[in-house]
Amino acid sequence: MSAEAEEVAHDTVEAAVRAQLAKAFGGVRGIIEAAVPTIAFTVSWIATEELKLSLIVSVSLSVVLLLARVLQRSTPQFVINSLIGIAIGAFFASRTGNAKDYFLPGILWNGAYSVGMLLSIVTRWPVVGFLIGSVTNDPVGWHKDPGVVRLCTRLTWLLMVPCVVRVAVQGPVYLFGGGDQAVAALGFAKIVMGWPLQVAALAAMLSLLGRGRTPIKPPVAPA
């Protein structure tokens, strides 16, 4: 669908953001694909305490999931995103020899996301606003309408919450936890606070979007 057709199809900010959010989530399959490699790494480490084996199992499962997407000719975007994160975590853990470091990139990534979204809110350029720009083919036009800016600010707060919660919970476990208990706790926290928490935030965003009908373009003042 062209940008012009999408703009016609979505005549309100709420409709446009709902459509873009739907594209950003991989559905049930995306949730499973994100969780399986982490579950495999955590279970393998607890059972064997062999870091190299656990990393191989985790990365191999990600590759298998990617190949399944390719063979089925479905979008591999969500598996690739997961595989990149897993590969970075595997690199950290293999370099230090500490299984906890498998989870460090995710904690740092969520921290960076939190800071970035907070800065966008403080500067009154909330990141969700750029979803509107991707629909209207005008990256910054939405910023001219104070009502749209306020709505996008609220949505950005909701989008930021999961990232903050992950850092607040997983950070102390990483810093102060030790042994198998820390790896198990980090693995469990990453799964529970991954897609489930993101879906909860999405539900809250959709609830907010369902209550309003903000025009996607500010009304033109009469001459």
Backbone bond lengths (Angstrom), bond angles and torsions (degrees), N, CA, C in turn:
res aa  C-N    CA-C-N  psi(-1)  N-CA   C-N-CA  omega(-1)  CA-C   N-CA-C  phi
1 M - - - 1.470 - - 1.525 108.77 -
2 S 1.320 117.20 133.66 1.464 121.35 179.98 1.507 110.50 -71.89
3 A 1.347 115.63 164.23 1.464 120.11 178.49 1.518 110.46 -61.37
4 E 1.370 116.66 -37.73 1.459 119.88 -179.69 1.525 110.64 -65.70
5 A 1.340 116.59 -41.33 1.460 120.27 -179.25 1.507 110.72 -66.55
6 E 1.342 116.31 -39.20 1.459 119.59 178.44 1.511 111.08 -64.52
7 E 1.325 115.98 -38.13 1.455 119.85 -179.58 1.523 110.45 -63.65
8 V 1.350 116.49 -39.30 1.448 120.03 178.33 1.519 110.73 -67.23
9 A 1.364 115.24 -40.76 1.458 120.26 -177.33 1.526 111.41 -66.36
10 H 1.317 116.89 -31.11 1.462 121.37 -177.77 1.519 108.65 -115.76
11 D 1.313 116.33 94.47 1.456 119.32 -176.55 1.522 113.11 -91.12
12 T 1.320 117.69 -1.58 1.455 121.07 175.63 1.517 109.78 -126.58
13 V 1.319 115.35 156.55 1.462 120.65 176.95 1.524 110.25 -59.38
14 E 1.331 116.18 -42.43 1.455 120.50 -177.02 1.528 111.72 -59.53
15 A 1.347 116.03 -44.35 1.459 120.09 179.88 1.528 111.29 -64.77
16 A 1.326 116.73 -40.52 1.462 120.90 -179.29 1.520 111.27 -64.99
17 V 1.345 116.95 -44.57 1.459 120.11 -179.16 1.521 110.55 -67.34
18 R 1.343 117.57 -39.80 1.466 119.95 178.19 1.527 110.44 -58.86
19 A 1.339 116.02 -42.87 1.466 120.22 -179.55 1.525 111.37 -64.24
20 Q 1.321 116.64 -42.38 1.457 120.30 -178.43 1.531 111.42 -70.49
21 L 1.332 116.92 -37.20 1.456 119.79 177.38 1.518 111.02 -64.38
22 A 1.331 116.48 -37.62 1.464 120.13 179.20 1.530 110.71 -61.47
23 K 1.333 115.94 -36.15 1.470 119.70 178.98 1.526 111.84 -70.85
24 A 1.332 116.65 -27.83 1.460 120.89 -173.97 1.520 113.24 -79.01
25 F 1.348 118.36 -13.84 1.453 122.21 -178.22 1.526 109.66 -111.48
26 G 1.300 114.80 143.16 1.464 119.43 -175.21 1.506 115.07 -93.27
27 G 1.328 118.20 11.98 1.451 120.31 -179.91 1.516 111.69 70.04
28 V 1.337 115.65 -164.06 1.468 120.85 -177.45 1.526 111.09 -61.86
29 R 1.327 115.99 -41.06 1.466 119.10 -179.45 1.522 111.25 -63.37
30 G 1.319 116.55 -40.53 1.460 119.81 177.80 1.511 112.16 -62.44
31 I 1.332 116.56 -38.08 1.464 121.27 177.97 1.523 110.53 -62.40
32 I 1.340 115.84 -45.25 1.468 120.76 -178.97 1.518 110.40 -65.29
33 E 1.324 116.39 -44.05 1.460 120.55 -178.25 1.523 111.71 -63.02
34 A 1.326 117.05 -31.99 1.465 120.14 178.81 1.527 111.48 -75.86
35 A 1.334 116.83 -31.88 1.469 120.55 -173.41 1.517 113.58 -86.16
36 V 1.343 118.17 -36.34 1.466 121.55 -170.97 1.531 113.34 -57.33
37 P 1.352 120.61 -48.84 1.469 119.19 -179.23 1.531 113.19 -61.58
38 T 1.321 117.50 -36.53 1.465 120.33 178.42 1.521 111.00 -68.08
39 I 1.332 116.85 -41.94 1.468 120.33 176.54 1.522 109.76 -60.43
40 A 1.337 116.85 -44.30 1.462 121.08 -178.67 1.529 111.54 -61.93
41 F 1.337 116.28 -44.46 1.463 119.53 179.25 1.519 111.10 -61.82
42 T 1.330 116.49 -46.84 1.468 120.97 -176.27 1.519 111.18 -63.99
43 V 1.330 117.39 -47.34 1.467 121.29 -178.95 1.527 110.53 -64.91
44 S 1.326 116.73 -42.88 1.462 120.58 -179.32 1.523 111.28 -63.38
45 W 1.343 116.55 -41.85 1.460 119.42 179.87 1.529 111.58 -65.37
46 I 1.325 116.90 -44.80 1.464 120.76 -179.51 1.529 110.51 -63.19
47 A 1.345 116.51 -37.91 1.465 120.15 -176.89 1.518 113.06 -76.23
48 T 1.344 117.07 -34.63 1.470 119.77 -171.85 1.521 114.78 -118.19
49 E 1.343 116.76 -24.99 1.469 122.93 -171.79 1.528 111.68 55.62
50 E 1.332 115.03 28.51 1.463 121.87 175.77 1.528 107.66 -104.48
51 L 1.324 116.22 104.33 1.453 120.45 -175.48 1.523 111.89 -63.36
52 K 1.329 117.02 -45.89 1.461 120.58 -177.46 1.523 110.78 -61.09
53 L 1.333 117.08 -45.78 1.456 121.13 179.26 1.528 111.19 -61.65
54 S 1.319 116.58 -43.36 1.467 120.81 -179.01 1.515 111.12 -63.39
55 L 1.328 117.06 -39.72 1.459 120.91 177.96 1.527 111.27 -66.40
56 I 1.331 116.24 -41.29 1.473 120.46 179.32 1.524 110.25 -62.69
57 V 1.334 116.82 -43.85 1.465 120.95 -179.99 1.524 110.10 -61.42
58 S 1.322 116.63 -45.52 1.463 121.06 -177.28 1.523 111.72 -64.33
59 V 1.315 117.14 -50.21 1.464 121.27 -178.58 1.529 110.51 -65.95
60 S 1.336 117.51 -39.61 1.463 120.89 -179.22 1.524 111.09 -62.44
61 L 1.322 116.88 -41.77 1.460 119.94 177.84 1.526 111.29 -62.62
62 S 1.330 116.45 -38.99 1.462 120.06 177.67 1.525 111.03 -62.50
63 V 1.318 116.58 -41.17 1.465 120.87 179.03 1.527 110.67 -65.23
64 V 1.337 116.56 -41.12 1.470 120.66 177.97 1.532 110.55 -61.09
65 L 1.337 116.86 -43.66 1.460 120.97 178.51 1.528 111.25 -63.47
66 L 1.326 116.19 -37.61 1.462 120.37 177.68 1.525 111.03 -66.04
67 L 1.337 116.95 -43.92 1.460 120.72 178.99 1.528 111.10 -62.22
68 A 1.336 116.42 -38.02 1.466 120.34 178.26 1.524 110.32 -61.69
69 R 1.335 116.78 -41.60 1.470 120.51 177.23 1.532 110.89 -62.17
70 V 1.329 115.86 -44.54 1.466 120.44 -177.67 1.526 110.48 -64.37
71 L 1.330 116.98 -44.84 1.464 121.43 -178.73 1.531 111.26 -64.89
72 Q 1.318 116.40 -33.49 1.464 120.73 179.48 1.532 112.00 -86.27
73 R 1.316 115.70 -2.15 1.463 122.04 179.34 1.528 111.96 57.31
74 S 1.315 115.91 35.77 1.465 121.15 173.58 1.518 108.39 -104.04
75 T 1.319 116.78 163.05 1.461 119.70 -174.23 1.529 111.40 -62.56
76 P 1.329 117.90 127.37 1.463 120.74 179.84 1.523 113.24 -90.88
77 Q 1.335 117.28 8.31 1.465 121.61 -172.48 1.519 112.56 -53.68
78 F 1.339 116.55 -48.35 1.459 120.19 -173.18 1.527 111.25 -70.82
79 V 1.347 117.00 -36.20 1.461 119.90 177.45 1.521 110.18 -68.99
80 I 1.328 116.53 -40.13 1.469 119.74 179.48 1.524 110.24 -62.86
81 N 1.334 116.88 -43.75 1.467 120.01 177.74 1.524 110.81 -58.03
82 S 1.345 115.93 -44.97 1.459 120.51 179.67 1.523 110.93 -65.33
83 L 1.338 116.74 -41.99 1.462 121.18 -178.23 1.524 111.41 -63.79
84 I 1.328 116.85 -39.21 1.468 119.95 178.73 1.527 109.94 -62.42
85 G 1.337 116.49 -45.81 1.459 119.90 178.78 1.512 112.41 -62.02
86 I 1.325 116.51 -42.00 1.462 121.10 -179.97 1.525 110.64 -66.37
87 A 1.332 116.09 -40.94 1.468 119.82 -179.98 1.532 111.17 -63.60
88 I 1.329 116.51 -40.38 1.466 119.84 178.66 1.532 109.84 -65.91
89 G 1.344 116.34 -43.51 1.462 120.06 177.41 1.513 111.76 -61.45
90 A 1.347 116.69 -40.84 1.462 121.01 178.37 1.527 110.89 -63.23
91 F 1.332 115.91 -38.85 1.469 120.14 179.15 1.538 110.26 -63.37
92 F 1.342 116.80 -46.71 1.462 120.81 179.47 1.525 110.29 -58.55
93 A 1.338 116.53 -49.76 1.468 120.54 -176.06 1.525 111.72 -65.40
94 S 1.331 116.72 -40.03 1.467 119.19 -179.12 1.522 111.62 -68.60
95 R 1.330 116.99 -30.61 1.468 120.15 179.79 1.525 111.87 -72.75
96 T 1.328 116.78 -37.97 1.463 120.36 -176.33 1.521 113.18 -94.86
97 G 1.353 115.99 -21.71 1.461 119.20 -176.46 1.517 113.19 77.53
98 N 1.334 116.79 9.05 1.462 121.70 -178.35 1.528 108.20 -110.25
99 A 1.344 116.63 120.29 1.466 121.23 -176.62 1.527 111.81 -61.47
100 K 1.330 117.56 -28.34 1.473 120.08 179.64 1.519 112.14 -60.76
101 D 1.335 116.66 -29.96 1.454 120.52 -175.64 1.520 112.93 -69.66
102 Y 1.323 117.19 -11.68 1.461 120.90 172.84 1.527 110.42 -59.61
103 F 1.332 116.24 -29.42 1.465 121.39 -175.92 1.534 112.90 -97.09
104 L 1.330 117.91 -9.33 1.465 121.01 -175.75 1.528 113.44 -62.19
105 P 1.346 120.09 -45.34 1.474 118.22 -179.25 1.522 112.80 -57.91
106 G 1.333 116.93 -37.66 1.460 119.46 179.19 1.513 112.46 -63.98
107 I 1.331 116.09 -39.99 1.464 120.37 178.39 1.526 110.08 -64.87
108 L 1.321 116.81 -45.28 1.463 120.93 179.26 1.533 111.08 -64.54
109 W 1.327 116.85 -39.71 1.460 121.62 -179.87 1.522 110.81 -62.55
110 N 1.328 116.23 -44.90 1.460 119.82 178.91 1.524 111.26 -66.06
111 G 1.329 116.74 -36.14 1.454 120.12 176.23 1.522 111.54 -63.44
112 A 1.332 116.20 -42.54 1.466 120.09 178.91 1.527 111.06 -65.59
113 Y 1.334 116.19 -40.98 1.466 120.16 177.17 1.525 110.66 -60.61
114 S 1.329 116.37 -43.94 1.464 120.56 -179.07 1.516 111.01 -59.99
115 V 1.328 116.06 -46.81 1.464 120.86 -179.66 1.527 110.32 -63.77
116 G 1.334 116.74 -44.52 1.460 120.32 -179.44 1.521 112.66 -61.57
117 M 1.342 116.07 -43.87 1.467 119.06 -179.93 1.520 111.55 -68.88
118 L 1.340 116.80 -37.29 1.460 119.82 177.76 1.532 110.41 -63.31
119 L 1.306 116.66 -43.04 1.463 120.31 178.33 1.529 110.79 -62.57
120 S 1.333 116.38 -38.84 1.465 118.85 179.58 1.527 110.71 -65.10
121 I 1.327 117.07 -34.63 1.468 120.96 178.33 1.529 110.25 -70.46
122 V 1.321 116.40 -45.88 1.465 121.27 -177.78 1.531 110.84 -62.15
123 T 1.328 116.37 -38.12 1.461 120.23 -178.80 1.531 112.58 -85.45
124 R 1.342 116.16 1.23 1.465 122.96 179.08 1.525 112.66 64.03
125 W 1.333 115.43 32.71 1.458 122.24 170.82 1.531 107.95 -125.60
126 P 1.351 117.37 62.04 1.468 120.11 -175.28 1.526 112.33 -57.82
127 V 1.326 115.57 138.60 1.467 119.70 -172.22 1.525 112.65 -61.60
128 V 1.320 118.15 -30.40 1.462 119.74 -179.99 1.523 111.00 -62.81
129 G 1.308 117.33 -26.69 1.455 120.35 178.23 1.520 112.60 -58.15
130 F 1.326 116.50 -30.79 1.457 119.08 -178.46 1.527 111.99 -72.38
131 L 1.354 116.79 -16.01 1.466 119.36 170.53 1.518 110.11 -65.01
132 I 1.340 114.89 -37.62 1.464 119.55 177.11 1.530 109.38 -65.10
133 G 1.317 115.74 -43.59 1.457 119.96 179.74 1.513 112.91 -60.29
134 S 1.348 117.03 -34.17 1.464 119.72 179.71 1.517 111.95 -69.15
135 V 1.344 117.01 -24.97 1.465 121.31 178.67 1.525 110.89 -83.51
136 T 1.331 116.21 -43.18 1.466 120.56 -175.06 1.521 113.25 -84.68
137 N 1.333 116.05 -5.81 1.468 120.85 -177.51 1.528 111.36 63.02
138 D 1.328 115.52 25.54 1.466 122.72 176.72 1.527 106.07 -135.49
139 P 1.341 118.58 93.48 1.459 121.65 -169.95 1.528 115.29 -55.70
140 V 1.346 118.12 -29.95 1.462 119.61 -174.80 1.528 113.40 -121.71
141 G 1.320 117.56 2.51 1.459 119.92 -177.73 1.519 113.52 -61.36
142 W 1.339 117.06 -32.68 1.465 121.25 -179.81 1.522 112.55 -60.23
143 H 1.338 117.37 -24.73 1.460 121.57 -175.06 1.525 112.45 -70.60
144 K 1.324 117.22 -13.57 1.466 120.58 179.78 1.525 112.20 -75.67
145 D 1.321 117.32 -17.20 1.462 121.57 -176.58 1.528 109.34 -104.04
146 P 1.344 119.24 110.25 1.469 121.73 -178.39 1.534 112.74 -57.86
147 G 1.348 117.42 -33.90 1.456 120.17 179.10 1.512 112.15 -64.56
148 V 1.316 116.58 -40.17 1.465 121.11 178.26 1.530 109.87 -67.83
149 V 1.326 116.70 -41.11 1.466 120.25 178.92 1.531 110.43 -60.96
150 R 1.332 117.46 -42.56 1.468 120.28 179.49 1.529 111.41 -63.97
151 L 1.342 115.82 -43.38 1.460 119.60 179.18 1.530 110.75 -62.61
152 C 1.318 116.73 -46.19 1.461 120.91 -178.61 1.523 111.57 -66.62
153 T 1.325 117.01 -29.94 1.457 120.41 176.15 1.528 110.38 -65.58
154 R 1.337 116.74 -45.52 1.473 120.28 178.32 1.531 110.90 -61.34
155 L 1.328 115.78 -41.98 1.463 119.86 -179.84 1.523 111.67 -66.48
156 T 1.321 116.94 -36.53 1.466 120.38 178.85 1.521 111.03 -66.95
157 W 1.359 116.88 -37.93 1.472 119.40 174.30 1.522 110.24 -57.44
158 L 1.331 116.49 -45.97 1.464 120.48 -178.98 1.528 111.13 -64.74
159 L 1.317 116.97 -38.28 1.455 121.26 178.75 1.525 111.79 -67.42
160 M 1.316 116.36 -29.59 1.467 121.59 -177.74 1.528 113.08 -78.06
161 V 1.337 116.98 -27.91 1.466 121.14 -174.09 1.533 112.85 -54.00
162 P 1.354 120.08 -49.24 1.471 118.58 -179.26 1.525 113.02 -57.89
163 C 1.327 117.25 -38.98 1.470 120.55 -179.81 1.525 110.77 -63.51
164 V 1.332 116.61 -43.90 1.466 120.77 -179.98 1.523 110.73 -64.43
165 V 1.323 116.98 -43.40 1.467 121.06 -179.53 1.530 110.50 -62.52
166 R 1.320 117.43 -42.72 1.472 120.10 179.69 1.523 111.38 -60.11
167 V 1.326 116.18 -45.50 1.470 119.46 -179.55 1.531 110.35 -65.99
168 A 1.331 116.45 -42.13 1.464 120.82 -177.35 1.519 112.29 -64.21
169 V 1.331 117.28 -33.21 1.470 120.85 -178.55 1.524 111.58 -90.85
170 Q 1.316 117.16 -48.74 1.466 120.57 -174.02 1.527 112.88 -76.96
171 G 1.343 116.71 -30.89 1.460 119.86 -179.08 1.523 113.25 -57.54
172 P 1.341 119.07 -53.28 1.465 120.10 178.62 1.530 113.33 -61.71
173 V 1.340 117.13 -35.95 1.475 119.57 178.44 1.525 109.71 -64.16
174 Y 1.334 116.32 -42.05 1.463 120.07 178.84 1.528 111.29 -65.30
175 L 1.326 116.62 -42.82 1.462 120.59 -174.74 1.526 112.85 -73.31
176 F 1.341 116.38 -38.56 1.465 119.11 -170.46 1.526 114.24 -114.53
177 G 1.332 117.96 -12.00 1.466 120.30 179.64 1.509 111.43 -80.67
178 G 1.318 115.90 158.73 1.451 120.15 -179.81 1.516 111.52 -144.21
179 G 1.340 115.28 153.12 1.453 120.78 173.56 1.517 113.96 72.26
180 D 1.353 113.55 -161.96 1.463 120.12 -178.07 1.522 112.10 -60.93
181 Q 1.343 115.68 -32.98 1.475 118.98 -177.41 1.526 110.62 -61.22
182 A 1.328 116.66 -41.36 1.466 119.88 -179.10 1.527 110.59 -67.19
183 V 1.337 116.95 -42.94 1.467 120.04 179.79 1.520 110.18 -63.70
184 A 1.336 116.88 -43.51 1.463 120.58 179.12 1.527 110.71 -63.66
185 A 1.340 116.43 -42.74 1.467 120.30 -179.36 1.522 111.03 -65.75
186 L 1.331 117.09 -40.74 1.464 120.40 179.18 1.527 111.06 -67.31
187 G 1.336 116.36 -40.39 1.456 119.76 178.12 1.520 111.54 -63.17
188 F 1.337 115.82 -45.16 1.465 120.44 178.90 1.525 110.51 -63.39
189 A 1.334 116.62 -44.62 1.466 120.87 -178.37 1.525 111.21 -64.58
190 K 1.325 116.61 -38.99 1.467 119.39 -179.16 1.522 110.80 -64.94
191 I 1.331 116.87 -38.48 1.465 120.53 -179.65 1.526 110.46 -70.97
192 V 1.329 116.40 -49.78 1.470 120.93 -177.34 1.523 111.40 -66.57
193 M 1.332 116.08 -36.16 1.460 120.22 -177.33 1.524 112.94 -96.72
194 G 1.323 115.74 11.03 1.450 119.14 177.03 1.519 110.29 -87.20
195 W 1.321 116.13 -111.85 1.458 120.44 -178.54 1.524 113.92 -60.78
196 P 1.341 119.83 -40.91 1.473 117.44 179.46 1.525 113.29 -56.06
197 L 1.341 116.00 -43.62 1.465 119.49 178.97 1.528 111.08 -68.39
198 Q 1.336 115.57 -36.74 1.462 119.28 179.33 1.529 110.76 -67.38
199 V 1.329 115.79 -38.70 1.462 119.40 178.56 1.531 110.61 -65.59
200 A 1.345 116.22 -37.71 1.473 119.50 176.89 1.521 110.60 -62.07
201 A 1.334 116.30 -41.80 1.464 119.86 177.36 1.528 110.72 -64.85
202 L 1.332 116.61 -39.67 1.458 120.45 178.08 1.522 110.49 -62.45
203 A 1.343 117.01 -41.14 1.465 120.50 179.27 1.525 110.57 -61.92
204 A 1.338 116.24 -40.79 1.463 119.96 178.23 1.525 110.90 -65.12
205 M 1.317 116.29 -38.89 1.464 120.41 178.52 1.527 111.05 -65.86
206 L 1.338 115.93 -42.89 1.461 119.59 179.70 1.525 110.96 -65.96
207 S 1.333 116.39 -34.78 1.461 119.98 176.91 1.526 110.37 -62.76
208 L 1.333 116.21 -43.92 1.464 120.56 177.75 1.528 110.63 -64.09
209 L 1.327 115.97 -41.77 1.461 120.12 -178.84 1.528 111.46 -66.95
210 G 1.322 116.22 -31.72 1.455 119.94 -177.52 1.514 113.81 -70.08
211 R 1.329 117.18 -13.38 1.467 120.14 -176.49 1.526 113.45 -95.09
212 G 1.325 117.30 -3.79 1.469 117.73 -175.13 1.514 113.07 -133.61
213 R 1.317 115.34 164.25 1.460 122.35 175.00 1.534 107.87 -139.60
214 T 1.321 115.60 77.58 1.457 121.41 -179.61 1.527 109.70 -86.19
215 P 1.328 119.29 122.11 1.473 120.34 179.98 1.514 110.43 -55.50
216 I 1.338 115.54 141.62 1.454 119.39 -176.29 1.521 111.55 -73.04
217 K 1.334 116.76 -18.22 1.463 121.75 175.04 1.512 108.45 -128.26
218 P 1.324 118.91 138.98 1.467 119.51 175.95 1.516 110.04 -62.73
219 P 1.333 117.17 144.12 1.473 119.68 -179.38 1.514 111.29 -62.97
220 V 1.313 114.82 144.32 1.467 120.32 -179.54 1.530 108.49 -80.35
221 A 1.331 116.10 127.84 1.469 121.18 -179.08 1.522 109.08 -69.18
222 P 1.342 117.44 141.13 1.471 119.94 179.18 1.518 111.18 -64.86
223 A 1.317 115.81 147.98 1.471 120.42 -178.32 1.518 109.58 -70.91
